[in-house]
């Protein structure tokens, strides 16, 4: 995880963009509509970085907004997967 872009509106943070470095050492930008392009393993890795307090290059409010957005996104993925299974 290289950077996070958060838009603040009415006291709430809205995640606009995530920049990650993958195994091939290239930087990839994922904007709001492209989060589906992230693999579940990458999302887990980003959450592990947050839990291990290794996102020291981000501000505290950006970290909180980032974690909330990732949790909401993973919940929506899980719900969609369960609905397909029915």
N, CA, C and O atoms as a CHARMM CRD file, in Angstrom:
* protein
*
  344
    1    1 UNK  N      0.84400  -1.17100   0.00000 PROA 1      0.00000
    2    1 UNK  CA     0.00000   0.00000   0.00000 PROA 1      0.00000
    3    1 UNK  C      0.88300   1.22500   0.00000 PROA 1      0.00000
    4    1 UNK  O      1.69900   1.40500   0.90400 PROA 1      0.00000
    5    2 UNK  N      0.73100   2.06500  -0.99900 PROA 2      0.00000
    6    2 UNK  CA     1.56800   3.25200  -1.11200 PROA 2      0.00000
    7    2 UNK  C      0.84600   4.51000  -0.64600 PROA 2      0.00000
    8    2 UNK  O      1.41200   5.30600   0.10200 PROA 2      0.00000
    9    3 UNK  N     -0.39200   4.69500  -1.07700 PROA 3      0.00000
   10    3 UNK  CA    -1.11700   5.89400  -0.66600 PROA 3      0.00000
   11    3 UNK  C     -2.62000   5.65600  -0.74000 PROA 3      0.00000
   12    3 UNK  O     -3.10400   4.72800  -1.38900 PROA 3      0.00000
   13    4 UNK  N     -3.33100   6.53300  -0.04600 PROA 4      0.00000
   14    4 UNK  CA    -4.79100   6.48600   0.00300 PROA 4      0.00000
   15    4 UNK  C     -5.29200   7.90200  -0.20300 PROA 4      0.00000
   16    4 UNK  O     -4.76700   8.83700   0.40100 PROA 4      0.00000
   17    5 UNK  N     -6.29100   8.07300  -1.04000 PROA 5      0.00000
   18    5 UNK  CA    -6.89300   9.38200  -1.26600 PROA 5      0.00000
   19    5 UNK  C     -8.30500   9.36200  -0.68800 PROA 5      0.00000
   20    5 UNK  O     -9.13900   8.54500  -1.07900 PROA 5      0.00000
   21    6 UNK  N     -8.55900  10.27300   0.24800 PROA 6      0.00000
   22    6 UNK  CA    -9.84800  10.31200   0.94400 PROA 6      0.00000
   23    6 UNK  C    -10.47100  11.68900   0.75900 PROA 6      0.00000
   24    6 UNK  O     -9.80200  12.71000   0.92300 PROA 6      0.00000
   25    7 UNK  N    -11.74500  11.71000   0.42100 PROA 7      0.00000
   26    7 UNK  CA   -12.48600  12.95600   0.28400 PROA 7      0.00000
   27    7 UNK  C    -13.37800  13.10100   1.51100 PROA 7      0.00000
   28    7 UNK  O    -14.18000  12.21500   1.80500 PROA 7      0.00000
   29    8 UNK  N    -13.24200  14.21400   2.22600 PROA 8      0.00000
   30    8 UNK  CA   -14.06300  14.46800   3.41800 PROA 8      0.00000
   31    8 UNK  C    -15.27500  15.30000   3.02700 PROA 8      0.00000
   32    8 UNK  O    -15.15400  16.32600   2.35600 PROA 8      0.00000
   33    9 UNK  N    -16.43800  14.84300   3.45600 PROA 9      0.00000
   34    9 UNK  CA   -17.66700  15.56000   3.17200 PROA 9      0.00000
   35    9 UNK  C    -18.61500  15.37500   4.34500 PROA 9      0.00000
   36    9 UNK  O    -18.97100  14.24500   4.68100 PROA 9      0.00000
   37   10 UNK  N    -19.02300  16.46000   4.96600 PROA 10     0.00000
   38   10 UNK  CA   -19.94400  16.43500   6.09900 PROA 10     0.00000
   39   10 UNK  C    -19.42700  15.58000   7.25000 PROA 10     0.00000
   40   10 UNK  O    -20.20400  14.90800   7.92800 PROA 10     0.00000
   41   11 UNK  N    -18.12300  15.60500   7.46700 PROA 11     0.00000
   42   11 UNK  CA   -17.53500  14.87800   8.58000 PROA 11     0.00000
   43   11 UNK  C    -17.25500  13.41000   8.32200 PROA 11     0.00000
   44   11 UNK  O    -16.73600  12.71500   9.19600 PROA 11     0.00000
   45   12 UNK  N    -17.59400  12.92600   7.12800 PROA 12     0.00000
   46   12 UNK  CA   -17.35000  11.52800   6.78600 PROA 12     0.00000
   47   12 UNK  C    -16.27800  11.43900   5.71200 PROA 12     0.00000
   48   12 UNK  O    -16.23200  12.25800   4.79400 PROA 12     0.00000
   49   13 UNK  N    -15.42700  10.45000   5.83500 PROA 13     0.00000
   50   13 UNK  CA   -14.40400  10.22600   4.82700 PROA 13     0.00000
   51   13 UNK  C    -14.91400   9.27500   3.75800 PROA 13     0.00000
   52   13 UNK  O    -15.55400   8.26700   4.05900 PROA 13     0.00000
   53   14 UNK  N    -14.62500   9.60500   2.51300 PROA 14     0.00000
   54   14 UNK  CA   -15.03300   8.77100   1.38200 PROA 14     0.00000
   55   14 UNK  C    -13.77100   8.38900   0.62000 PROA 14     0.00000
   56   14 UNK  O    -13.06000   9.26000   0.11800 PROA 14     0.00000
   57   15 UNK  N    -13.49300   7.11000   0.53200 PROA 15     0.00000
   58   15 UNK  CA   -12.28800   6.62000  -0.12500 PROA 15     0.00000
   59   15 UNK  C    -12.40700   6.82000  -1.63200 PROA 15     0.00000
   60   15 UNK  O    -13.32100   6.29200  -2.26500 PROA 15     0.00000
   61   16 UNK  N    -11.47300   7.59100  -2.20600 PROA 16     0.00000
   62   16 UNK  CA   -11.49700   7.86600  -3.63900 PROA 16     0.00000
   63   16 UNK  C    -10.55100   6.97800  -4.42100 PROA 16     0.00000
   64   16 UNK  O    -10.87100   6.53100  -5.52200 PROA 16     0.00000
   65   17 UNK  N     -9.36300   6.71900  -3.83800 PROA 17     0.00000
   66   17 UNK  CA    -8.34500   6.01600  -4.60700 PROA 17     0.00000
   67   17 UNK  C     -7.36400   5.30400  -3.68200 PROA 17     0.00000
   68   17 UNK  O     -7.01900   5.81200  -2.61500 PROA 17     0.00000
   69   18 UNK  N     -6.91900   4.12400  -4.10200 PROA 18     0.00000
   70   18 UNK  CA    -5.88100   3.37100  -3.39800 PROA 18     0.00000
   71   18 UNK  C     -4.75100   3.13600  -4.39500 PROA 18     0.00000
   72   18 UNK  O     -4.99900   2.74600  -5.53600 PROA 18     0.00000
   73   19 UNK  N     -3.51200   3.37100  -3.96700 PROA 19     0.00000
   74   19 UNK  CA    -2.34700   3.07100  -4.80200 PROA 19     0.00000
   75   19 UNK  C     -1.57600   1.95200  -4.11400 PROA 19     0.00000
   76   19 UNK  O     -1.14300   2.10000  -2.97100 PROA 19     0.00000
   77   20 UNK  N     -1.40400   0.83200  -4.81400 PROA 20     0.00000
   78   20 UNK  CA    -0.71000  -0.32700  -4.25100 PROA 20     0.00000
   79   20 UNK  C      0.46500  -0.71000  -5.14300 PROA 20     0.00000
   80   20 UNK  O      0.47600  -0.43700  -6.34300 PROA 20     0.00000
   81   21 UNK  N      1.44600  -1.34700  -4.52500 PROA 21     0.00000
   82   21 UNK  CA     2.57200  -1.90200  -5.27500 PROA 21     0.00000
   83   21 UNK  C      2.43800  -3.41800  -5.21900 PROA 21     0.00000
   84   21 UNK  O      2.41900  -4.00500  -4.13700 PROA 21     0.00000
   85   22 UNK  N      2.34700  -4.04600  -6.38200 PROA 22     0.00000
   86   22 UNK  CA     2.18200  -5.49600  -6.44900 PROA 22     0.00000
   87   22 UNK  C      3.53500  -6.18300  -6.55200 PROA 22     0.00000
   88   22 UNK  O      4.57700  -5.52900  -6.51300 PROA 22     0.00000
   89   23 UNK  N      3.51500  -7.49500  -6.68400 PROA 23     0.00000
   90   23 UNK  CA     4.74000  -8.29600  -6.72900 PROA 23     0.00000
   91   23 UNK  C      5.69000  -7.89500  -7.85100 PROA 23     0.00000
   92   23 UNK  O      6.90300  -8.05400  -7.72200 PROA 23     0.00000
   93   24 UNK  N      5.14800  -7.38000  -8.94600 PROA 24     0.00000
   94   24 UNK  CA     6.00600  -6.99000 -10.06300 PROA 24     0.00000
   95   24 UNK  C      6.62000  -5.59900  -9.87400 PROA 24     0.00000
   96   24 UNK  O      7.23000  -5.05400 -10.79400 PROA 24     0.00000
   97   25 UNK  N      6.45500  -5.03700  -8.68200 PROA 25     0.00000
   98   25 UNK  CA     7.01700  -3.74600  -8.28200 PROA 25     0.00000
   99   25 UNK  C      6.46400  -2.56200  -9.08300 PROA 25     0.00000
  100   25 UNK  O      7.08300  -1.49900  -9.13700 PROA 25     0.00000
  101   26 UNK  N      5.31700  -2.75100  -9.69400 PROA 26     0.00000
  102   26 UNK  CA     4.63400  -1.68300 -10.40700 PROA 26     0.00000
  103   26 UNK  C      3.58200  -1.06900  -9.48500 PROA 26     0.00000
  104   26 UNK  O      3.00100  -1.75900  -8.64800 PROA 26     0.00000
  105   27 UNK  N      3.34200   0.22900  -9.64400 PROA 27     0.00000
  106   27 UNK  CA     2.29200   0.89900  -8.88200 PROA 27     0.00000
  107   27 UNK  C      0.98500   0.81300  -9.65800 PROA 27     0.00000
  108   27 UNK  O      0.94500   1.08400 -10.85800 PROA 27     0.00000
  109   28 UNK  N     -0.07800   0.43500  -8.96800 PROA 28     0.00000
  110   28 UNK  CA    -1.39800   0.33600  -9.57000 PROA 28     0.00000
  111   28 UNK  C     -2.35500   1.22100  -8.78400 PROA 28     0.00000
  112   28 UNK  O     -2.36900   1.20400  -7.55300 PROA 28     0.00000
  113   29 UNK  N     -3.16400   2.00600  -9.52400 PROA 29     0.00000
  114   29 UNK  CA    -4.17300   2.85600  -8.90100 PROA 29     0.00000
  115   29 UNK  C     -5.53500   2.19200  -9.05600 PROA 29     0.00000
  116   29 UNK  O     -5.92700   1.77700 -10.14700 PROA 29     0.00000
  117   30 UNK  N     -6.23300   2.10500  -7.95300 PROA 30     0.00000
  118   30 UNK  CA    -7.59600   1.59200  -7.96500 PROA 30     0.00000
  119   30 UNK  C     -8.50100   2.71700  -7.50500 PROA 30     0.00000
  120   30 UNK  O     -8.42500   3.16200  -6.36000 PROA 30     0.00000
  121   31 UNK  N     -9.35500   3.17400  -8.40600 PROA 31     0.00000
  122   31 UNK  CA   -10.31000   4.21000  -8.05100 PROA 31     0.00000
  123   31 UNK  C    -11.58000   3.54300  -7.56400 PROA 31     0.00000
  124   31 UNK  O    -11.70300   2.31800  -7.58500 PROA 31     0.00000
  125   32 UNK  N    -12.50900   4.35000  -7.13200 PROA 32     0.00000
  126   32 UNK  CA   -13.72300   3.85200  -6.48000 PROA 32     0.00000
  127   32 UNK  C    -14.40700   2.72400  -7.24600 PROA 32     0.00000
  128   32 UNK  O    -14.77200   1.71700  -6.63700 PROA 32     0.00000
  129   33 UNK  N    -14.59000   2.85200  -8.52700 PROA 33     0.00000
  130   33 UNK  CA   -15.27700   1.82900  -9.30600 PROA 33     0.00000
  131   33 UNK  C    -14.42200   0.62300  -9.63200 PROA 33     0.00000
  132   33 UNK  O    -14.93900  -0.41400 -10.04900 PROA 33     0.00000
  133   34 UNK  N    -13.10500   0.74900  -9.44300 PROA 34     0.00000
  134   34 UNK  CA   -12.18000  -0.32800  -9.79800 PROA 34     0.00000
  135   34 UNK  C    -11.83400  -1.23700  -8.63000 PROA 34     0.00000
  136   34 UNK  O    -11.03000  -2.15400  -8.79900 PROA 34     0.00000
  137   35 UNK  N    -12.40400  -1.02200  -7.46300 PROA 35     0.00000
  138   35 UNK  CA   -12.04900  -1.83700  -6.29900 PROA 35     0.00000
  139   35 UNK  C    -12.35200  -3.31200  -6.53700 PROA 35     0.00000
  140   35 UNK  O    -11.77500  -4.18300  -5.88600 PROA 35     0.00000
  141   36 UNK  N    -13.25700  -3.58800  -7.46800 PROA 36     0.00000
  142   36 UNK  CA   -13.57400  -4.97300  -7.79500 PROA 36     0.00000
  143   36 UNK  C    -12.34000  -5.66300  -8.38600 PROA 36     0.00000
  144   36 UNK  O    -12.22100  -6.88600  -8.30800 PROA 36     0.00000
  145   37 UNK  N    -11.42500  -4.89200  -8.97400 PROA 37     0.00000
  146   37 UNK  CA   -10.20400  -5.44400  -9.54800 PROA 37     0.00000
  147   37 UNK  C     -9.20100  -5.91400  -8.51900 PROA 37     0.00000
  148   37 UNK  O     -8.23000  -6.58900  -8.85900 PROA 37     0.00000
  149   38 UNK  N     -9.42400  -5.56400  -7.26200 PROA 38     0.00000
  150   38 UNK  CA    -8.53700  -6.04000  -6.19900 PROA 38     0.00000
  151   38 UNK  C     -8.88600  -7.48000  -5.85200 PROA 38     0.00000
  152   38 UNK  O    -10.06000  -7.84300  -5.78900 PROA 38     0.00000
  153   39 UNK  N     -7.88000  -8.28300  -5.63200 PROA 39     0.00000
  154   39 UNK  CA    -8.10200  -9.66400  -5.21700 PROA 39     0.00000
  155   39 UNK  C     -8.34700  -9.69800  -3.71300 PROA 39     0.00000
  156   39 UNK  O     -7.88900  -8.82000  -2.98300 PROA 39     0.00000
  157   40 UNK  N     -9.06800 -10.71000  -3.25800 PROA 40     0.00000
  158   40 UNK  CA    -9.37700 -10.83400  -1.83600 PROA 40     0.00000
  159   40 UNK  C     -8.09600 -10.92600  -1.00200 PROA 40     0.00000
  160   40 UNK  O     -8.04700 -10.40200   0.11100 PROA 40     0.00000
  161   41 UNK  N     -7.06400 -11.58600  -1.52900 PROA 41     0.00000
  162   41 UNK  CA    -5.79000 -11.68500  -0.79900 PROA 41     0.00000
  163   41 UNK  C     -5.15400 -10.31800  -0.59600 PROA 41     0.00000
  164   41 UNK  O     -4.56800 -10.05800   0.45500 PROA 41     0.00000
  165   42 UNK  N     -5.26300  -9.44100  -1.59200 PROA 42     0.00000
  166   42 UNK  CA    -4.69300  -8.09900  -1.46800 PROA 42     0.00000
  167   42 UNK  C     -5.44000  -7.29100  -0.41500 PROA 42     0.00000
  168   42 UNK  O     -4.83500  -6.52800   0.33800 PROA 42     0.00000
  169   43 UNK  N     -6.74200  -7.46100  -0.36800 PROA 43     0.00000
  170   43 UNK  CA    -7.53300  -6.75700   0.64000 PROA 43     0.00000
  171   43 UNK  C     -7.15700  -7.25300   2.03100 PROA 43     0.00000
  172   43 UNK  O     -7.00800  -6.45600   2.95700 PROA 43     0.00000
  173   44 UNK  N     -7.00300  -8.56800   2.17800 PROA 44     0.00000
  174   44 UNK  CA    -6.57800  -9.12200   3.46900 PROA 44     0.00000
  175   44 UNK  C     -5.20700  -8.58900   3.86500 PROA 44     0.00000
  176   44 UNK  O     -4.98700  -8.24000   5.02500 PROA 44     0.00000
  177   45 UNK  N     -4.28200  -8.52400   2.90700 PROA 45     0.00000
  178   45 UNK  CA    -2.94000  -8.01500   3.19500 PROA 45     0.00000
  179   45 UNK  C     -2.98100  -6.56500   3.66000 PROA 45     0.00000
  180   45 UNK  O     -2.25000  -6.18300   4.57400 PROA 45     0.00000
  181   46 UNK  N     -3.84200  -5.75100   3.02700 PROA 46     0.00000
  182   46 UNK  CA    -3.94900  -4.35000   3.43100 PROA 46     0.00000
  183   46 UNK  C     -4.52200  -4.23600   4.84000 PROA 46     0.00000
  184   46 UNK  O     -4.07500  -3.39900   5.62500 PROA 46     0.00000
  185   47 UNK  N     -5.50600  -5.06900   5.16600 PROA 47     0.00000
  186   47 UNK  CA    -6.06300  -5.04800   6.52000 PROA 47     0.00000
  187   47 UNK  C     -5.03200  -5.51200   7.54800 PROA 47     0.00000
  188   47 UNK  O     -4.98400  -4.97600   8.65500 PROA 47     0.00000
  189   48 UNK  N     -4.20000  -6.50900   7.19400 PROA 48     0.00000
  190   48 UNK  CA    -3.13100  -6.94500   8.09600 PROA 48     0.00000
  191   48 UNK  C     -2.13200  -5.82300   8.35100 PROA 48     0.00000
  192   48 UNK  O     -1.66400  -5.65500   9.47800 PROA 48     0.00000
  193   49 UNK  N     -1.80200  -5.05600   7.31700 PROA 49     0.00000
  194   49 UNK  CA    -0.89200  -3.92200   7.50100 PROA 49     0.00000
  195   49 UNK  C     -1.47000  -2.91800   8.49300 PROA 49     0.00000
  196   49 UNK  O     -0.75000  -2.37000   9.32700 PROA 49     0.00000
  197   50 UNK  N     -2.76600  -2.68500   8.39400 PROA 50     0.00000
  198   50 UNK  CA    -3.40800  -1.74300   9.31400 PROA 50     0.00000
  199   50 UNK  C     -3.40400  -2.28100  10.74100 PROA 50     0.00000
  200   50 UNK  O     -3.13100  -1.53800  11.68400 PROA 50     0.00000
  201   51 UNK  N     -3.70700  -3.56700  10.90200 PROA 51     0.00000
  202   51 UNK  CA    -3.74000  -4.17600  12.23600 PROA 51     0.00000
  203   51 UNK  C     -2.34800  -4.18800  12.86900 PROA 51     0.00000
  204   51 UNK  O     -2.21200  -4.01800  14.08100 PROA 51     0.00000
  205   52 UNK  N     -1.32100  -4.38700  12.05100 PROA 52     0.00000
  206   52 UNK  CA     0.04800  -4.43800  12.55100 PROA 52     0.00000
  207   52 UNK  C      0.67100  -3.05200  12.71000 PROA 52     0.00000
  208   52 UNK  O      1.85000  -2.93800  13.04700 PROA 52     0.00000
  209   53 UNK  N     -0.11300  -1.99600  12.46900 PROA 53     0.00000
  210   53 UNK  CA     0.34300  -0.60200  12.59600 PROA 53     0.00000
  211   53 UNK  C      1.53800  -0.31600  11.69900 PROA 53     0.00000
  212   53 UNK  O      2.49400   0.33200  12.12500 PROA 53     0.00000
  213   54 UNK  N      1.49200  -0.79400  10.46500 PROA 54     0.00000
  214   54 UNK  CA     2.58100  -0.56300   9.52100 PROA 54     0.00000
  215   54 UNK  C      2.22400   0.47500   8.46100 PROA 54     0.00000
  216   54 UNK  O      2.93300   0.61100   7.46300 PROA 54     0.00000
  217   55 UNK  N      1.14800   1.19400   8.66700 PROA 55     0.00000
  218   55 UNK  CA     0.75300   2.25100   7.73800 PROA 55     0.00000
  219   55 UNK  C      1.18200   3.60800   8.28700 PROA 55     0.00000
  220   55 UNK  O      0.40500   4.56300   8.27500 PROA 55     0.00000
  221   56 UNK  N      2.40800   3.68800   8.76200 PROA 56     0.00000
  222   56 UNK  CA     2.90000   4.88800   9.43200 PROA 56     0.00000
  223   56 UNK  C      3.03200   6.07400   8.48800 PROA 56     0.00000
  224   56 UNK  O      3.13100   7.20800   8.95800 PROA 56     0.00000
  225   57 UNK  N      3.03600   5.86100   7.18900 PROA 57     0.00000
  226   57 UNK  CA     3.16600   6.96100   6.23700 PROA 57     0.00000
  227   57 UNK  C      1.82300   7.63600   5.93800 PROA 57     0.00000
  228   57 UNK  O      1.78000   8.61600   5.19400 PROA 57     0.00000
  229   58 UNK  N      0.73100   7.12700   6.50800 PROA 58     0.00000
  230   58 UNK  CA    -0.59100   7.72300   6.33600 PROA 58     0.00000
  231   58 UNK  C     -1.00600   8.42800   7.62000 PROA 58     0.00000
  232   58 UNK  O     -0.53700   8.08400   8.70500 PROA 58     0.00000
  233   59 UNK  N     -1.89000   9.41700   7.49300 PROA 59     0.00000
  234   59 UNK  CA    -2.40100  10.09800   8.68300 PROA 59     0.00000
  235   59 UNK  C     -3.42000   9.20200   9.37900 PROA 59     0.00000
  236   59 UNK  O     -3.96700   8.28000   8.77400 PROA 59     0.00000
  237   60 UNK  N     -3.66600   9.48200  10.65000 PROA 60     0.00000
  238   60 UNK  CA    -4.60400   8.66000  11.43200 PROA 60     0.00000
  239   60 UNK  C     -6.00400   8.64600  10.83100 PROA 60     0.00000
  240   60 UNK  O     -6.64000   7.59500  10.75800 PROA 60     0.00000
  241   61 UNK  N     -6.48600   9.81000  10.40100 PROA 61     0.00000
  242   61 UNK  CA    -7.83700   9.86100   9.84100 PROA 61     0.00000
  243   61 UNK  C     -7.91500   9.09600   8.52000 PROA 61     0.00000
  244   61 UNK  O     -8.92900   8.46000   8.23500 PROA 61     0.00000
  245   62 UNK  N     -6.85000   9.15000   7.71100 PROA 62     0.00000
  246   62 UNK  CA    -6.83900   8.37800   6.46300 PROA 62     0.00000
  247   62 UNK  C     -6.82600   6.88500   6.73700 PROA 62     0.00000
  248   62 UNK  O     -7.45500   6.11600   6.01000 PROA 62     0.00000
  249   63 UNK  N     -6.12200   6.46900   7.77200 PROA 63     0.00000
  250   63 UNK  CA    -6.08600   5.04800   8.12800 PROA 63     0.00000
  251   63 UNK  C     -7.47400   4.57200   8.54100 PROA 63     0.00000
  252   63 UNK  O     -7.91900   3.50400   8.11800 PROA 63     0.00000
  253   64 UNK  N     -8.15500   5.35700   9.36200 PROA 64     0.00000
  254   64 UNK  CA    -9.50400   4.98700   9.81300 PROA 64     0.00000
  255   64 UNK  C    -10.45300   4.91600   8.62500 PROA 64     0.00000
  256   64 UNK  O    -11.20100   3.94800   8.48900 PROA 64     0.00000
  257   65 UNK  N    -10.43100   5.93300   7.76200 PROA 65     0.00000
  258   65 UNK  CA   -11.30500   5.93700   6.59100 PROA 65     0.00000
  259   65 UNK  C    -10.99100   4.76300   5.66600 PROA 65     0.00000
  260   65 UNK  O    -11.89600   4.15800   5.09000 PROA 65     0.00000
  261   66 UNK  N     -9.71800   4.44900   5.52900 PROA 66     0.00000
  262   66 UNK  CA    -9.28500   3.34000   4.68600 PROA 66     0.00000
  263   66 UNK  C     -9.80300   2.00900   5.21800 PROA 66     0.00000
  264   66 UNK  O    -10.31600   1.19000   4.45500 PROA 66     0.00000
  265   67 UNK  N     -9.67300   1.79200   6.51600 PROA 67     0.00000
  266   67 UNK  CA   -10.12300   0.53800   7.12600 PROA 67     0.00000
  267   67 UNK  C    -11.63600   0.39600   7.01600 PROA 67     0.00000
  268   67 UNK  O    -12.13800  -0.68300   6.70100 PROA 67     0.00000
  269   68 UNK  N    -12.36000   1.47100   7.27300 PROA 68     0.00000
  270   68 UNK  CA   -13.82200   1.42500   7.18000 PROA 68     0.00000
  271   68 UNK  C    -14.25200   1.10600   5.75000 PROA 68     0.00000
  272   68 UNK  O    -15.14300   0.28300   5.53700 PROA 68     0.00000
  273   69 UNK  N    -13.62600   1.75000   4.77500 PROA 69     0.00000
  274   69 UNK  CA   -13.98400   1.50300   3.37300 PROA 69     0.00000
  275   69 UNK  C    -13.67600   0.06600   2.96900 PROA 69     0.00000
  276   69 UNK  O    -14.47100  -0.56300   2.27000 PROA 69     0.00000
  277   70 UNK  N    -12.53200  -0.45800   3.40100 PROA 70     0.00000
  278   70 UNK  CA   -12.19300  -1.84500   3.06800 PROA 70     0.00000
  279   70 UNK  C    -13.15500  -2.83100   3.71200 PROA 70     0.00000
  280   70 UNK  O    -13.54300  -3.81900   3.08900 PROA 70     0.00000
  281   71 UNK  N    -13.54000  -2.57000   4.95100 PROA 71     0.00000
  282   71 UNK  CA   -14.48300  -3.47200   5.62100 PROA 71     0.00000
  283   71 UNK  C    -15.84200  -3.44700   4.92900 PROA 71     0.00000
  284   71 UNK  O    -16.46600  -4.49200   4.74700 PROA 71     0.00000
  285   72 UNK  N    -16.30200  -2.25900   4.54500 PROA 72     0.00000
  286   72 UNK  CA   -17.58200  -2.15700   3.84400 PROA 72     0.00000
  287   72 UNK  C    -17.51900  -2.88000   2.50300 PROA 72     0.00000
  288   72 UNK  O    -18.46700  -3.55900   2.10800 PROA 72     0.00000
  289   73 UNK  N    -16.39300  -2.72700   1.80700 PROA 73     0.00000
  290   73 UNK  CA   -16.23900  -3.38200   0.50900 PROA 73     0.00000
  291   73 UNK  C    -16.20700  -4.89800   0.65800 PROA 73     0.00000
  292   73 UNK  O    -16.84000  -5.60900  -0.12200 PROA 73     0.00000
  293   74 UNK  N    -15.47500  -5.40100   1.65500 PROA 74     0.00000
  294   74 UNK  CA   -15.41200  -6.85500   1.85100 PROA 74     0.00000
  295   74 UNK  C    -16.77200  -7.40400   2.27000 PROA 74     0.00000
  296   74 UNK  O    -17.14400  -8.50700   1.86800 PROA 74     0.00000
  297   75 UNK  N    -17.50800  -6.65600   3.06400 PROA 75     0.00000
  298   75 UNK  CA   -18.86100  -7.10100   3.43400 PROA 75     0.00000
  299   75 UNK  C    -19.74500  -7.22300   2.20300 PROA 75     0.00000
  300   75 UNK  O    -20.48900  -8.19200   2.05600 PROA 75     0.00000
  301   76 UNK  N    -19.65900  -6.22500   1.31100 PROA 76     0.00000
  302   76 UNK  CA   -20.49000  -6.28600   0.10400 PROA 76     0.00000
  303   76 UNK  C    -20.09600  -7.47300  -0.77100 PROA 76     0.00000
  304   76 UNK  O    -20.96300  -8.10900  -1.37000 PROA 76     0.00000
  305   77 UNK  N    -18.79100  -7.78100  -0.85100 PROA 77     0.00000
  306   77 UNK  CA   -18.35000  -8.94800  -1.62300 PROA 77     0.00000
  307   77 UNK  C    -18.88800 -10.24500  -1.03200 PROA 77     0.00000
  308   77 UNK  O    -19.34100 -11.12700  -1.76200 PROA 77     0.00000
  309   78 UNK  N    -18.83700 -10.35500   0.28000 PROA 78     0.00000
  310   78 UNK  CA   -19.31400 -11.56700   0.94800 PROA 78     0.00000
  311   78 UNK  C    -20.81700 -11.72300   0.77100 PROA 78     0.00000
  312   78 UNK  O    -21.30300 -12.82700   0.52500 PROA 78     0.00000
  313   79 UNK  N    -21.55200 -10.63100   0.89400 PROA 79     0.00000
  314   79 UNK  CA   -23.00800 -10.68600   0.70900 PROA 79     0.00000
  315   79 UNK  C    -23.34100 -11.10800  -0.71700 PROA 79     0.00000
  316   79 UNK  O    -24.21000 -11.95400  -0.92500 PROA 79     0.00000
  317   80 UNK  N    -22.65200 -10.52300  -1.70600 PROA 80     0.00000
  318   80 UNK  CA   -22.90500 -10.89500  -3.10300 PROA 80     0.00000
  319   80 UNK  C    -22.59500 -12.36700  -3.34500 PROA 80     0.00000
  320   80 UNK  O    -23.32500 -13.04600  -4.06600 PROA 80     0.00000
  321   81 UNK  N    -21.52500 -12.85500  -2.75100 PROA 81     0.00000
  322   81 UNK  CA   -21.15100 -14.25900  -2.92800 PROA 81     0.00000
  323   81 UNK  C    -22.19900 -15.18000  -2.30900 PROA 81     0.00000
  324   81 UNK  O    -22.55100 -16.20500  -2.89400 PROA 81     0.00000
  325   82 UNK  N    -22.69400 -14.82000  -1.13400 PROA 82     0.00000
  326   82 UNK  CA   -23.70900 -15.65200  -0.47400 PROA 82     0.00000
  327   82 UNK  C    -25.02500 -15.63800  -1.22700 PROA 82     0.00000
  328   82 UNK  O    -25.71900 -16.65400  -1.28200 PROA 82     0.00000
  329   83 UNK  N    -25.37700 -14.50000  -1.81000 PROA 83     0.00000
  330   83 UNK  CA   -26.61900 -14.42200  -2.58200 PROA 83     0.00000
  331   83 UNK  C    -26.51400 -15.30000  -3.82500 PROA 83     0.00000
  332   83 UNK  O    -27.48600 -15.95500  -4.20300 PROA 83     0.00000
  333   84 UNK  N    -25.34100 -15.31900  -4.46400 PROA 84     0.00000
  334   84 UNK  CA   -25.14900 -16.17900  -5.63700 PROA 84     0.00000
  335   84 UNK  C    -25.26100 -17.65100  -5.26700 PROA 84     0.00000
  336   84 UNK  O    -25.75200 -18.45600  -6.05700 PROA 84     0.00000
  337   85 UNK  N    -24.80600 -18.00600  -4.06600 PROA 85     0.00000
  338   85 UNK  CA   -24.85200 -19.39900  -3.62400 PROA 85     0.00000
  339   85 UNK  C    -26.27900 -19.88600  -3.38700 PROA 85     0.00000
  340   85 UNK  O    -26.53900 -21.08800  -3.44100 PROA 85     0.00000
  341   86 UNK  N    -27.20200 -18.96600  -3.12700 PROA 86     0.00000
  342   86 UNK  CA   -28.59300 -19.36400  -2.90300 PROA 86     0.00000
  343   86 UNK  C    -29.20700 -19.65600  -4.22500 PROA 86     0.00000
  344   86 UNK  O    -30.38200 -20.01300  -4.29400 PROA 86     0.00000
